[in-house]
Amino acid sequence: MPGLLSARGFGYGERMKATTVCPGVWRLSADLSDLLFEGLWPIPNGVSLSSYLVRGEKTALIDGVCGWDGVPETLFAQLETLGIPLESIDYVVINHMEPDHSGWLEAFRRIRPQFQILTSERSVPLLKAFFGITDQIRTVKDGDTLDLGNGRVLTFAEIPNVHWPETIATFDTQSGTLFPCDAFGSFGALGEAPYDDQLSPEQLAFFEKEAVRYYANIVAAFSGPTGKAIDKVEKLLGDKVKIIAPGHGIVWRQNPAKILSDYRRYVSYQKNPAKAEVSVIWGSMYGNTEKALDAVVIGLSEMGVHVKTHRVPDTSIGDLLASVWTSTGVVLGMPSYEFKMFPPLAAALDELFKKKVHNRLAFRFGSFGWCGGAQNELDDLLAHHKPGWQFLDPVEFQGAPRETDLANLRSQGRALAKAVLQSVTAGTWTQLLQHQRPLDGTCEDLD
Ligand code: FEO
């Protein structure tokens, strides 16, 4: 059966134990692995899906957990271990309609048709389109509340486009727990230690890298709305937020300020200089562009920036996105291929620009054979996407690089690193000087 999250392999995910987030709030979860998230993104360290049960006199389930065929047995089994019968669930809050969170809903409705769904107005057509559900839906807007009794009141906030337009966040006013679904999430399966207070500094550092990859792959294109959502959370709730319990990744109950500040930083990397890092993305057919690579890397390293090299097509676009998102500089080692960009680099750049990786300092070099063309196609792509990348003059060479080329490459590496360091230190973009450059090799008209 085709999976909701992936077209490769199959699995229900590993069923975890239900755990107590705080009195009256439980986390139900599944760890998934051996799949492509959204059918697209490799997740070598898996991913956790989390659902939350909140009890006053009434019981609400916030978002869902299911195996990735939509069967909610994982969720049902964990409810059973808590001794909470399915029949006691009065409300289901759907923060976000993407099927990794909502895919269990149709099966649940067949078993327990009585529950009421609370969700945003924009979810209504999606509930119909995905699951044929048209009744027992209560739509909520900013500031609406649901009183569960015993002093437990849920309040709702619209956070559109984090990650789909219909997304809301739910806040339990009694415990101060924010349930933001995709926001503040990460990749990485958490196993039986999902809380920040259970993780060592090394584990937290590991999951921070997973959070960057998750952000770059899933959230980056929505950085503007994500920044607005963070502003909204801080303005509306301020220090009332004691716990952040997302739909993926760590539950932050010791230091929720950390994930807020991490996410604010990831958002800022779209418009402002990021880290003092340069991502070098390169490909080579016969080793000539590869021969030039060392000279550029030496030039970069001489200036003290951190250099991350990625060969394509060997490196996944998911990893490239994560690397470039935290980098202030980008180097493209890209030969010409049949009058165009080397195809795996063209594919990577197209995805980077679609994910709105904007405002980077960049440099391109590469070999051409009988004819160039890579630079022309790159110029067209930049004109189309307008990502705001500033480029140093490219260095191109026919066949193998000569000594003068290698000297130029090293010099451009140093120039890029210098501009990166200046930009990071100043917190604003250094303007790169560009010269009138000659076009790369002249192409005969073969038509
Ligand atoms: Fe985790 Fe946008 O779904």
Residues whose N, C-alpha, C, O or C-beta is under 5 A from the ligand:
A	BS01	FEO	E98 D100 H163 D182
